[in-house]
Amino acid sequence: QVQLKESGGGLVQAGGSLTLSCTAAGLTFSSYAMGWLRQAPGRQREFVAQITSTGSTNVTDSVKGRFTISRDNAKNTVTLQMNNLKPEDTGVYYCRILAIDYWGKGIQVTVSS
């Protein structure tokens, strides 16, 4: 059974940093591209970042230079390092297995001004 568990969210002041982690189980993690998406209050879910099985990355323009996605296949974990956070980064962040469209439950990130 496939499982995803996100961790690392919380409350931080603008300009601060958080590290989100997503640990997968029940699949050959190294074979799958992984992604992070977020949903702000009253808004649609949006793409944040993704990393392919070979380590190629892509992030949305609004977080370029601030967020970094990485993976550790030995630990079945994908990480989103978020620096210089802004209030508009507030939302629920979801981990996703792209090929099978499987989502984690999400984790709250709140950035205060």
Summary of the structure (lengths in Angstrom):
residues: 113
radius of gyration: 13.2
end to end distance: 40.4
largest distance: 40.4
contacts: 336
relative contact order: 0.32
helix: 11%
strand: 52%
